[in-house]
């Protein structure tokens, strides 16, 4: 297989996908690319799953509304 670089020194690697990361090892007469990792795409939640996650969320504010109002209002 022969790959040719363009004017910006880019090549297209068969089997590579956007987001792939490669380690480059350069020897006297060769360049070796090794795939380091490939990000796994996150599965999108359905609307029902997202709403269920929001309802289950246990958020406790660090301060009360009155304290927040006192800090943000001009005296």
Backbone as XML, in Angstrom:
<?xml version="1.0"?>
<chain id="A" units="angstrom">
  <residue number="1" name="UNK">
    <atom name="N" x="0.851" y="-1.163" z="0.000"/>
    <atom name="CA" x="0.000" y="0.000" z="0.000"/>
    <atom name="C" x="0.903" y="1.233" z="0.000"/>
  </residue>
  <residue number="2" name="UNK">
    <atom name="N" x="0.579" y="2.183" z="-0.831"/>
    <atom name="CA" x="1.343" y="3.423" z="-0.930"/>
    <atom name="C" x="0.439" y="4.585" z="-0.541"/>
  </residue>
  <residue number="3" name="UNK">
    <atom name="N" x="0.916" y="5.406" z="0.374"/>
    <atom name="CA" x="0.181" y="6.593" z="0.802"/>
    <atom name="C" x="0.989" y="7.816" z="0.402"/>
  </residue>
  <residue number="4" name="UNK">
    <atom name="N" x="0.312" y="8.861" z="-0.058"/>
    <atom name="CA" x="0.988" y="10.071" z="-0.504"/>
    <atom name="C" x="0.518" y="11.245" z="0.345"/>
  </residue>
  <residue number="5" name="UNK">
    <atom name="N" x="1.454" y="12.039" z="0.830"/>
    <atom name="CA" x="1.122" y="13.213" z="1.634"/>
    <atom name="C" x="0.740" y="14.367" z="0.719"/>
  </residue>
  <residue number="6" name="UNK">
    <atom name="N" x="-0.192" y="15.200" z="1.196"/>
    <atom name="CA" x="-0.562" y="16.388" z="0.420"/>
    <atom name="C" x="0.374" y="17.545" z="0.794"/>
  </residue>
  <residue number="7" name="UNK">
    <atom name="N" x="0.070" y="18.747" z="0.328"/>
    <atom name="CA" x="0.948" y="19.888" z="0.568"/>
    <atom name="C" x="1.012" y="20.284" z="2.041"/>
  </residue>
  <residue number="8" name="UNK">
    <atom name="N" x="0.010" y="19.890" z="2.826"/>
    <atom name="CA" x="0.001" y="20.186" z="4.262"/>
    <atom name="C" x="0.531" y="19.012" z="5.084"/>
  </residue>
  <residue number="9" name="UNK">
    <atom name="N" x="1.193" y="18.060" z="4.430"/>
    <atom name="CA" x="1.813" y="16.891" z="5.073"/>
    <atom name="C" x="0.780" y="15.972" z="5.724"/>
  </residue>
  <residue number="10" name="UNK">
    <atom name="N" x="-0.397" y="15.847" z="5.101"/>
    <atom name="CA" x="-1.441" y="14.976" z="5.621"/>
    <atom name="C" x="-1.554" y="13.741" z="4.747"/>
  </residue>
  <residue number="11" name="UNK">
    <atom name="N" x="-1.882" y="12.619" z="5.375"/>
    <atom name="CA" x="-2.182" y="11.390" z="4.640"/>
    <atom name="C" x="-3.484" y="10.819" z="5.180"/>
  </residue>
  <residue number="12" name="UNK">
    <atom name="N" x="-4.122" y="9.992" z="4.377"/>
    <atom name="CA" x="-5.348" y="9.320" z="4.796"/>
    <atom name="C" x="-4.983" y="7.879" z="5.114"/>
  </residue>
  <residue number="13" name="UNK">
    <atom name="N" x="-5.295" y="7.448" z="6.335"/>
    <atom name="CA" x="-4.969" y="6.095" z="6.775"/>
    <atom name="C" x="-6.229" y="5.244" z="6.674"/>
  </residue>
  <residue number="14" name="UNK">
    <atom name="N" x="-6.193" y="4.178" z="5.869"/>
    <atom name="CA" x="-7.359" y="3.309" z="5.781"/>
    <atom name="C" x="-7.676" y="2.693" z="7.154"/>
  </residue>
  <residue number="15" name="UNK">
    <atom name="N" x="-8.922" y="2.670" z="7.508"/>
    <atom name="CA" x="-9.330" y="2.086" z="8.783"/>
    <atom name="C" x="-9.320" y="3.071" z="9.937"/>
  </residue>
  <residue number="16" name="UNK">
    <atom name="N" x="-8.783" y="4.272" z="9.740"/>
    <atom name="CA" x="-8.770" y="5.272" z="10.804"/>
    <atom name="C" x="-10.075" y="6.058" z="10.770"/>
  </residue>
  <residue number="17" name="UNK">
    <atom name="N" x="-10.493" y="6.499" z="11.924"/>
    <atom name="CA" x="-11.732" y="7.276" z="12.046"/>
    <atom name="C" x="-11.407" y="8.607" z="12.718"/>
  </residue>
  <residue number="18" name="UNK">
    <atom name="N" x="-12.237" y="9.610" z="12.519"/>
    <atom name="CA" x="-12.005" y="10.880" z="13.205"/>
    <atom name="C" x="-11.943" y="10.669" z="14.715"/>
  </residue>
  <residue number="19" name="UNK">
    <atom name="N" x="-10.949" y="11.260" z="15.367"/>
    <atom name="CA" x="-10.782" y="11.116" z="16.804"/>
    <atom name="C" x="-9.782" y="10.047" z="17.195"/>
  </residue>
  <residue number="20" name="UNK">
    <atom name="N" x="-9.321" y="9.228" z="16.261"/>
    <atom name="CA" x="-8.303" y="8.226" z="16.578"/>
    <atom name="C" x="-6.992" y="8.926" z="16.908"/>
  </residue>
  <residue number="21" name="UNK">
    <atom name="N" x="-6.245" y="8.359" z="17.854"/>
    <atom name="CA" x="-4.959" y="8.923" z="18.259"/>
    <atom name="C" x="-3.888" y="7.885" z="17.961"/>
  </residue>
  <residue number="22" name="UNK">
    <atom name="N" x="-2.789" y="8.338" z="17.362"/>
    <atom name="CA" x="-1.712" y="7.448" z="16.977"/>
    <atom name="C" x="-0.405" y="7.913" z="17.595"/>
  </residue>
  <residue number="23" name="UNK">
    <atom name="N" x="0.450" y="6.952" z="17.974"/>
    <atom name="CA" x="1.810" y="7.243" z="18.415"/>
    <atom name="C" x="2.716" y="7.033" z="17.214"/>
  </residue>
  <residue number="24" name="UNK">
    <atom name="N" x="3.611" y="7.973" z="16.980"/>
    <atom name="CA" x="4.495" y="7.919" z="15.813"/>
    <atom name="C" x="5.902" y="7.557" z="16.261"/>
  </residue>
  <residue number="25" name="UNK">
    <atom name="N" x="6.449" y="6.481" z="15.685"/>
    <atom name="CA" x="7.829" y="6.081" z="15.945"/>
    <atom name="C" x="8.597" y="6.200" z="14.640"/>
  </residue>
  <residue number="26" name="UNK">
    <atom name="N" x="9.657" y="6.980" z="14.654"/>
    <atom name="CA" x="10.425" y="7.184" z="13.433"/>
    <atom name="C" x="11.766" y="6.475" z="13.560"/>
  </residue>
  <residue number="27" name="UNK">
    <atom name="N" x="12.063" y="5.603" z="12.589"/>
    <atom name="CA" x="13.345" y="4.925" z="12.528"/>
    <atom name="C" x="14.148" y="5.535" z="11.381"/>
  </residue>
  <residue number="28" name="UNK">
    <atom name="N" x="15.267" y="4.897" z="11.021"/>
    <atom name="CA" x="16.119" y="5.441" z="9.954"/>
    <atom name="C" x="15.375" y="5.616" z="8.636"/>
  </residue>
  <residue number="29" name="UNK">
    <atom name="N" x="14.626" y="4.608" z="8.242"/>
    <atom name="CA" x="13.969" y="4.687" z="6.936"/>
    <atom name="C" x="12.478" y="4.352" z="6.985"/>
  </residue>
  <residue number="30" name="UNK">
    <atom name="N" x="11.885" y="4.420" z="8.155"/>
    <atom name="CA" x="10.461" y="4.073" z="8.244"/>
    <atom name="C" x="9.783" y="4.896" z="9.335"/>
  </residue>
  <residue number="31" name="UNK">
    <atom name="N" x="8.480" y="5.028" z="9.201"/>
    <atom name="CA" x="7.643" y="5.662" z="10.211"/>
    <atom name="C" x="6.584" y="4.641" z="10.603"/>
  </residue>
  <residue number="32" name="UNK">
    <atom name="N" x="6.477" y="4.372" z="11.901"/>
    <atom name="CA" x="5.509" y="3.389" z="12.391"/>
    <atom name="C" x="4.455" y="4.127" z="13.205"/>
  </residue>
  <residue number="33" name="UNK">
    <atom name="N" x="3.197" y="3.942" z="12.838"/>
    <atom name="CA" x="2.081" y="4.530" z="13.580"/>
    <atom name="C" x="1.367" y="3.433" z="14.344"/>
  </residue>
  <residue number="34" name="UNK">
    <atom name="N" x="1.160" y="3.666" z="15.633"/>
    <atom name="CA" x="0.421" y="2.716" z="16.463"/>
    <atom name="C" x="-0.768" y="3.440" z="17.077"/>
  </residue>
  <residue number="35" name="UNK">
    <atom name="N" x="-1.939" y="2.820" z="16.965"/>
    <atom name="CA" x="-3.137" y="3.422" z="17.548"/>
    <atom name="C" x="-3.023" y="3.354" z="19.065"/>
  </residue>
  <residue number="36" name="UNK">
    <atom name="N" x="-3.166" y="4.505" z="19.723"/>
    <atom name="CA" x="-3.045" y="4.568" z="21.175"/>
    <atom name="C" x="-4.380" y="4.224" z="21.818"/>
  </residue>
  <residue number="37" name="UNK">
    <atom name="N" x="-5.415" y="4.922" z="21.452"/>
    <atom name="CA" x="-6.745" y="4.614" z="21.968"/>
    <atom name="C" x="-7.774" y="5.124" z="20.984"/>
  </residue>
  <residue number="38" name="UNK">
    <atom name="N" x="-8.937" y="4.638" z="21.126"/>
    <atom name="CA" x="-10.047" y="5.088" z="20.297"/>
    <atom name="C" x="-11.209" y="5.384" z="21.217"/>
  </residue>
  <residue number="39" name="UNK">
    <atom name="N" x="-11.694" y="6.598" z="21.162"/>
    <atom name="CA" x="-12.802" y="6.974" z="22.024"/>
    <atom name="C" x="-14.038" y="6.173" z="21.654"/>
  </residue>
  <residue number="40" name="UNK">
    <atom name="N" x="-14.696" y="5.664" z="22.675"/>
    <atom name="CA" x="-15.944" y="4.957" z="22.419"/>
    <atom name="C" x="-17.077" y="5.982" z="22.482"/>
  </residue>
  <residue number="41" name="UNK">
    <atom name="N" x="-17.903" y="6.017" z="21.481"/>
    <atom name="CA" x="-18.980" y="7.006" z="21.486"/>
    <atom name="C" x="-19.978" y="6.710" z="22.603"/>
  </residue>
  <residue number="42" name="UNK">
    <atom name="N" x="-20.418" y="7.778" z="23.270"/>
    <atom name="CA" x="-21.415" y="7.614" z="24.320"/>
    <atom name="C" x="-22.776" y="7.406" z="23.693"/>
  </residue>
  <residue number="43" name="UNK">
    <atom name="N" x="-23.536" y="6.499" z="24.285"/>
    <atom name="CA" x="-24.887" y="6.274" z="23.793"/>
    <atom name="C" x="-25.768" y="7.427" z="24.246"/>
  </residue>
  <residue number="44" name="UNK">
    <atom name="N" x="-26.578" y="7.931" z="23.344"/>
    <atom name="CA" x="-27.488" y="9.010" z="23.694"/>
    <atom name="C" x="-28.657" y="8.444" z="24.502"/>
  </residue>
  <residue number="45" name="UNK">
    <atom name="N" x="-29.065" y="9.223" z="25.493"/>
    <atom name="CA" x="-30.220" y="8.825" z="26.281"/>
    <atom name="C" x="-31.499" y="9.164" z="25.522"/>
  </residue>
  <residue number="46" name="UNK">
    <atom name="N" x="-32.491" y="8.331" z="25.728"/>
    <atom name="CA" x="-33.802" y="8.661" z="25.176"/>
    <atom name="C" x="-34.405" y="9.767" z="26.039"/>
  </residue>
  <residue number="47" name="UNK">
    <atom name="N" x="-35.444" y="10.385" z="25.563"/>
    <atom name="CA" x="-36.088" y="11.460" z="26.319"/>
    <atom name="C" x="-36.571" y="10.943" z="27.666"/>
  </residue>
  <residue number="48" name="UNK">
    <atom name="N" x="-37.134" y="9.752" z="27.678"/>
    <atom name="CA" x="-37.644" y="9.177" z="28.919"/>
    <atom name="C" x="-36.506" y="8.915" z="29.906"/>
  </residue>
  <residue number="49" name="UNK">
    <atom name="N" x="-35.379" y="8.400" z="29.407"/>
    <atom name="CA" x="-34.236" y="8.131" z="30.278"/>
    <atom name="C" x="-33.670" y="9.430" z="30.846"/>
  </residue>
  <residue number="50" name="UNK">
    <atom name="N" x="-33.602" y="10.477" z="30.029"/>
    <atom name="CA" x="-33.087" y="11.760" z="30.493"/>
    <atom name="C" x="-33.986" y="12.351" z="31.574"/>
  </residue>
  <residue number="51" name="UNK">
    <atom name="N" x="-35.299" y="12.310" z="31.367"/>
    <atom name="CA" x="-36.222" y="12.833" z="32.369"/>
    <atom name="C" x="-36.148" y="12.031" z="33.668"/>
  </residue>
  <residue number="52" name="UNK">
    <atom name="N" x="-36.007" y="10.724" z="33.558"/>
    <atom name="CA" x="-35.895" y="9.875" z="34.741"/>
    <atom name="C" x="-34.620" y="10.202" z="35.518"/>
  </residue>
  <residue number="53" name="UNK">
    <atom name="N" x="-33.506" y="10.434" z="34.804"/>
    <atom name="CA" x="-32.244" y="10.789" z="35.457"/>
    <atom name="C" x="-32.352" y="12.137" z="36.158"/>
  </residue>
  <residue number="54" name="UNK">
    <atom name="N" x="-33.040" y="13.083" z="35.548"/>
    <atom name="CA" x="-33.222" y="14.402" z="36.166"/>
    <atom name="C" x="-34.052" y="14.273" z="37.441"/>
  </residue>
  <residue number="55" name="UNK">
    <atom name="N" x="-35.081" y="13.458" z="37.416"/>
    <atom name="CA" x="-35.929" y="13.281" z="38.609"/>
    <atom name="C" x="-35.169" y="12.599" z="39.749"/>
  </residue>
  <residue number="56" name="UNK">
    <atom name="N" x="-34.233" y="11.701" z="39.414"/>
    <atom name="CA" x="-33.466" y="10.976" z="40.431"/>
    <atom name="C" x="-32.323" y="11.799" z="41.009"/>
  </residue>
  <residue number="57" name="UNK">
    <atom name="N" x="-31.968" y="12.907" z="40.375"/>
    <atom name="CA" x="-30.809" y="13.690" z="40.765"/>
    <atom name="C" x="-30.996" y="14.258" z="42.163"/>
  </residue>
  <residue number="58" name="UNK">
    <atom name="N" x="-30.027" y="14.018" z="43.038"/>
    <atom name="CA" x="-30.102" y="14.475" z="44.430"/>
    <atom name="C" x="-29.154" y="15.650" z="44.626"/>
  </residue>
  <residue number="59" name="UNK">
    <atom name="N" x="-29.586" y="16.831" z="44.237"/>
    <atom name="CA" x="-28.751" y="18.023" z="44.377"/>
    <atom name="C" x="-29.163" y="18.778" z="45.627"/>
  </residue>
  <residue number="60" name="UNK">
    <atom name="N" x="-28.171" y="19.084" z="46.464"/>
    <atom name="CA" x="-28.431" y="19.874" z="47.665"/>
    <atom name="C" x="-27.589" y="21.136" z="47.555"/>
  </residue>
  <residue number="61" name="UNK">
    <atom name="N" x="-28.220" y="22.290" z="47.472"/>
    <atom name="CA" x="-27.461" y="23.529" z="47.360"/>
    <atom name="C" x="-26.616" y="23.784" z="48.609"/>
  </residue>
  <residue number="62" name="UNK">
    <atom name="N" x="-25.501" y="24.462" z="48.438"/>
    <atom name="CA" x="-24.598" y="24.741" z="49.550"/>
    <atom name="C" x="-25.127" y="25.841" z="50.461"/>
  </residue>
  <residue number="63" name="UNK">
    <atom name="N" x="-26.056" y="26.655" z="49.960"/>
    <atom name="CA" x="-26.609" y="27.737" z="50.772"/>
    <atom name="C" x="-28.097" y="27.878" z="50.486"/>
  </residue>
  <residue number="64" name="UNK">
    <atom name="N" x="-28.755" y="28.579" z="51.364"/>
    <atom name="CA" x="-30.201" y="28.775" z="51.190"/>
    <atom name="C" x="-30.444" y="29.909" z="50.196"/>
  </residue>
  <residue number="65" name="UNK">
    <atom name="N" x="-31.680" y="30.007" z="49.728"/>
    <atom name="CA" x="-32.041" y="31.075" z="48.792"/>
    <atom name="C" x="-31.863" y="32.441" z="49.443"/>
  </residue>
  <residue number="66" name="UNK">
    <atom name="N" x="-32.172" y="32.537" z="50.736"/>
    <atom name="CA" x="-32.035" y="33.817" z="51.426"/>
    <atom name="C" x="-30.578" y="34.262" z="51.470"/>
  </residue>
  <residue number="67" name="UNK">
    <atom name="N" x="-29.650" y="33.332" z="51.748"/>
    <atom name="CA" x="-28.224" y="33.674" z="51.756"/>
    <atom name="C" x="-27.756" y="34.105" z="50.365"/>
  </residue>
  <residue number="68" name="UNK">
    <atom name="N" x="-28.224" y="33.406" z="49.339"/>
    <atom name="CA" x="-27.858" y="33.753" z="47.969"/>
    <atom name="C" x="-28.383" y="35.134" z="47.600"/>
  </residue>
  <residue number="69" name="UNK">
    <atom name="N" x="-29.624" y="35.439" z="47.954"/>
    <atom name="CA" x="-30.198" y="36.750" z="47.672"/>
    <atom name="C" x="-29.395" y="37.850" z="48.375"/>
  </residue>
  <residue number="70" name="UNK">
    <atom name="N" x="-29.014" y="37.602" z="49.638"/>
    <atom name="CA" x="-28.263" y="38.607" z="50.397"/>
    <atom name="C" x="-26.893" y="38.853" z="49.764"/>
  </residue>
  <residue number="71" name="UNK">
    <atom name="N" x="-26.271" y="37.815" z="49.230"/>
    <atom name="CA" x="-24.948" y="37.971" z="48.596"/>
    <atom name="C" x="-25.026" y="38.679" z="47.255"/>
  </residue>
  <residue number="72" name="UNK">
    <atom name="N" x="-26.109" y="38.478" z="46.505"/>
    <atom name="CA" x="-26.167" y="39.003" z="45.147"/>
    <atom name="C" x="-26.894" y="40.329" z="45.033"/>
  </residue>
  <residue number="73" name="UNK">
    <atom name="N" x="-27.611" y="40.740" z="46.040"/>
    <atom name="CA" x="-28.336" y="42.013" z="45.985"/>
    <atom name="C" x="-27.456" y="43.134" z="46.529"/>
  </residue>
  <residue number="74" name="UNK">
    <atom name="N" x="-27.597" y="44.285" z="45.939"/>
    <atom name="CA" x="-26.847" y="45.436" z="46.438"/>
    <atom name="C" x="-27.499" y="45.928" z="47.727"/>
  </residue>
  <residue number="75" name="UNK">
    <atom name="N" x="-26.655" y="46.320" z="48.656"/>
    <atom name="CA" x="-27.172" y="46.803" z="49.964"/>
    <atom name="C" x="-27.343" y="48.288" z="49.952"/>
  </residue>
</chain>
